[in-house]
Amino acid sequence: MSAQASDPPRLDERMRGFTGYCGIVFDDLQSDRCLISCPLRPELLNPSGIAHGGVIATLLDVASGLMALQADGWTRKIVTQSCNIHYLRPASGERLWGEARLIRRGKRVCVVQADCISGDGRLSATSTYEIAYL
């Protein structure tokens, strides 16, 4: 984990609850990029033995939310306003990565591009999130 002066003091709290159940962990956070990951445990797989689409969506949502919080200086609460996910290929392997990049931070909405990288290093899904500041 990359520690930076801008890291929020309560980042660990954000990785609890459902996020924690999924095993999502914080890897790196910069001013314009966020990287998180999660192990692909058996209970996170669909009947075909690949990552469940909901796990991928959760990974992308968490990465996008962290990016929006970082872009705003961790001053406000957020909610996902909308998202558009394109599932490109099955996600498999031992671990998935979610990488979010800031597209634009407005006064009320932050737009983030987020990708899911499969254990083999291939792009499994890509998304655009609109995160609303409360």
N, C-alpha and C positions, 0 to 999 in steps of 0.2 A: 504494500500500500504506500502510495506517495503522500507524505504529509506536507502540507503547505500552510502558510500563514493564513490563507483565506478559507481553510477547511472549517466547517461549522463545528462547534463544540459538541453537538448532539447527533452527529451522523450515525452513530451506532443505534440510536433510538429509531431511526428511519429504516433500519435493516431488521426490524423485529416483526411480529405479527405474521401475516400471510407471506410477506416478503421473506422473513426468516424461515418459515415453514418450507418454502421453496428452496432454501439454501442459498439465496442470492447474497453475494458478498460484494463489498466495495473494493475496487482495484485501483482506480486513479480518477482524479477530478482536477481539471484545469479550467481556465476561464472560458474556453470554447469547446471542451470535450470532456465526456464522462465515460468511464469504462467500468462495467460490473460483470460478474459472471455467476454461474450456478452449476453445480454438478447434476448430471442427468441420472438421478436415482430411478430405480424401477417404478416407483409410484408416480413419477412425472412423465412416464411414457404412455402413448396410446396403445390400443390393442395390436397395432402393426409393429410395435417395438421402437418407434421413433418419438421424438419429443412431442408432447401434446401441444396443440396450437395455443391453448390457454397459457401454458408455461412460457411460450415464446412471446405472446402478447404481454404477459406480466413483466418479463424481462425488459421488453421495449418500453413499457409504461414507466417502470421504475427508473430506468436510465434517463428517459425524457424528463421525468419529474425532477430528478436530481440536477439535471442540466438547467432546467428552468429556475430552480431555487438558487443555484450558483449564479446564474445570470442576473438575478435580482438582489444578490447580496444576502440571501437568507432572511429577508425582512418580512415577507408576507406568506400566507398559506396559499396552497394551490389546489386545483382540481383539473382533471383531464376534461377538456371541452369537446374535443373530437380527435379521432385518429383514423388513419387509413393505412392498413397493413397489407403488404403483398407477400404472400408465402411463395417463395421461389423454388425451394427444393427441401426434401426431408432433412431435419436437423437430428444428427446422431453424434455418437462419440461419448466421451466421458464428461465433457463440460461444454457449456454454451457461454458465449460472451455477448454482451449487449453494449454497443458503442453508440453514444448520442453526441450529436454536434449541433451547436446553436446556429440557427438560420437567422432569426430576428427576435429581438426582445422589444415589445411595444410597452405601452403604459399599462394595458390590461391583459394582453395575451402574448405568450411566447411561442414561437414556432421552432420545432426541433425535428431534425432528421435522425432516425435511429435505425441501426442495423443489428441483426442477429447473426453471429458467426458461429458455425457449427464446429464440432470438435476436430474436423478435418481441415479447418481453416477456410472453408467455403462460405459464401454468403447464402444464408438460408431464408432470410426475410428482410425486408426493408420497410420503413414506415415514415410517416409524417405525423407529428403530434401537435395539436394546439393546446397549450396549457394555459388556463385562465388564472390570473392572480386575484385573490379575494381581498 
